[in-house]
C-alpha cells in the first residue's frame, strides 16, 4: 500500500464525512464542509504528485484515485442539488458522464489490462469543478440563475474532458489492433 493509495483511501473516507457535515444545522456547517472538500482536493493533488514524482503509480491507484475523486464530487453535487442550489439536471448530466467513463474504464481494463491516465483537460476540469462546487457550498444564497450558469460551464468542461478520454480510448484500441 503506497502513500498515494493511502491518500486515495483517505479521500474515500471523507466522502460520507462531507455529506454529514454539509447537512448539519450549525451556521458554519458549509464552511466545515468546504474545508473537508478542500482536504480531499489537496490529497488528490498530493497523491498524484507523489505517485509521479516517486514512481509510485500503481494499477490500484489508477482505479482508487479517480473513484475517490468522482465519489466526492458526486456527493458534493448531490448535496448542493438537495439544498436547492442547482437543478437536478446538473446531477443527471454529471452522473451520466461519470457512468459512461466508468463503463469505458472497465471495458478498457478488460481489453487492455489498464486504464487511461488522467490528462491535462481532465485535471483542469476537476480543478474548475472543485472551485465551482466549493463556491456553491460556501455561498448557497447565490442567485439560482448564476449558480446554473457556473455549474453549466463546469459541466461543459467535464464533458469536453470526457471526449478527450474517449479519443484516448479509441487510440489505445487502434494501437492494440495494429500490434
N, C-alpha and C positions, 0 to 999 in steps of 0.2 A: 504494500500500500504506500504509494508515493505521497509527498506533500500536496501536489496538485489534486490528487484524488481525494485526499482528506478535506481539502478546501471545498471541493465539489460536494462532498457529503455534508459538510457544514451548511452549505447553501440549501441543500435539500431539507435539513432540519429547520432552517429559518423560514421555510415556506409556510407551515401552519402557524408559526410564531407571528409572522406578519399579519395573517388574517385575524388571529385572535386580538392582537393589539389594535389593528385598524378599527375594529368594531367596538372597542371599549368606550364607555360613556364619558371617560375623562376628557377634559378640554384640550389636553395636549397629546391625545392618543395618536392623531395623524402625524404629529412631529416624530413621535417614537416609531411609528410605522415607517416613516421615510428613513429614519436612522437605520432601521433593520434592513430596508431595501438598499440603502447605500452600502451597508456592510456586505450584503450579498453581491452587489455590483463590484465593489472593490476586491472581494475574494475571487470573483470571476476574472477580473483583470490580473490579479496576482497569480492565480493558478495557471493562466495562460502564459504569462511571462516566465514563471519558474519552470514550467514544463518545456518551453522552447529554449530558455537560457541554459538550463542544466540538463538538457536532453532527457527529460522525464516524460516524454509523450508516450502514452500507452493506449492500447485499444479500449481498455476500460474507461480511461479518462476522456477519450474522444466520444464516448457514449454518455458518461456521467455529467460532463461539463455542459453540453447543450441541454440535457434533460433537466438539470438543476436550474439552468438559466430560463428555460421555457416554462417550467412549473412555477417559478417565482413570478415571471412576467404574466403568465396566465392568471395566477392568483391575484396579482395586483389589478389587472384589468377587470376581473370579475368583481372584485371589491368596489372599484370605482363605478362600475356599472350598477351594482346592487345599491350603491349610495345615491344613484340617480345623476351622477356627474356626466356620464357619457351614455349614448344609446346602446341598446342590446346588439344592434347590427355590427358594432365595432368588435364585440367579443366573438360574434359568429365569423367575421372575416379573419380575425386573428386565429381562432380555433381551426378553421378550415385550412388556412395556410400551414399551421403547425402540424395538423393531422397529415396533410399531404407530404410535408417534409419528413415526418416520422415514417410514413409508409415508404417513401423514397429511400430513406436511410436504411430501413430494414431490407428492402429489395437490393440496394447496393451492397449491403453487408453479405447478403445471400449469394449474390453474383460475383462480387469481387473480394469478399473477405475483409472489407474495410469500409469506412465511411469517409465522406468528404471533410477535409479540414475546413475550419472557418476561413473566410476571406475578408478582404477589407470592407466590402459592401455590407456583408453580414455583421461585421463588428461595428461599422458605422450605424447601421440600422438598430442594433442592440443599444448603442450609446444614446442615440436620439430617442428611442422608445423609453429608455430609462429616464431621461431628462423630462420628457413629456408626462410620463406616468407619475414621476415624483412631484412635478409641478401640480398635477391634478389632485394628488393626495394632499399636498400642503395647502393648496388654495381651492378647496371644494366649492367655494362660492363664486368661482369664475363663471361669467355668463355662459350658459349652455351653448349658444352658437359658437363662441370662441373655443370652448372645450371640444366641440365636434370638429372644428377646423383643425386644431392642433393634433388631435388623435388621428384624424384622417390623413394628415401629412405624414405622421409617423407610420401609419399603416401602408401608405403608398411606398415608403422606403423599405418596409419589411417585405412587401410583395415583390419589389424590384430585387431585393436580396434573394428571395425565393427563386426568381427566374435566373439569377446568376448561378445558384446552386444547381438548378435543373440543367443549365448549359454544361456545368462541370460534370454532372452525372452522365449526360449523353456523350460527352467527350471521353469519359472513362470507359463507357461501354464500347464506343467505337475503337478506342485504343486496344481494349482487350480482344475484340474481334479480329483486329489486324495482326495480332500476335499469334 
